């Protein structure tokens, strides 16, 4: 494999062709981590990692293309979320596996988000969160292919579009986005065309 050390730490807006880094890549594990207090304002601080399978019109093809704590698998298990983690701390907190070769060709992007559960009701935001990151691994080799860390102290935001994987020729690339906003997971899901009740 090509020495990929220079690819590992991405800055906001940078992207990397994953298959140029690792031509053997078939399946990825997307790991998300953070550190946060157990509670704030008298409520637990609960972060959620999610992903959206996006078609050619920058929207989901159908509602099950939204993979999160209440819909852990889609497309026959080609995308699998390992479940909600309620505690912040060092190390990977949530993980999503994706079979890149199995994804249907009408899926052009996979977008990864991190949001704070019931953030507006609980008056919580990313100012509480430290050392949040996303990293992409080759499932077979466990090799880390890309990593992106959020800057700390985004005190006005309760939701982030963390990064996206998109098709690049016959392979995939990953781009570090770090786009913050408000409205939580509901707003992001709504923007991507998911028919979802307020969360």
Secondary structure, DSSP 8 states (H G I E B T S, - for coil): ----GGGSEE-TT-EEEHHHH-TT--EEEEEEEEEE-SEETTEE--EEEEEEEE-TTSSBSSGGGEEBTTB-EEGGGTEEE-------EEEEEEEEEEETTTS-TT--EEEEEEEETTHHHHT--BTTEEEEEEEEEETTT--EEEEEE--S-BTT-SEEEEEEEEEETTEEEEEEEEEEESSHHHHHHHHTT------
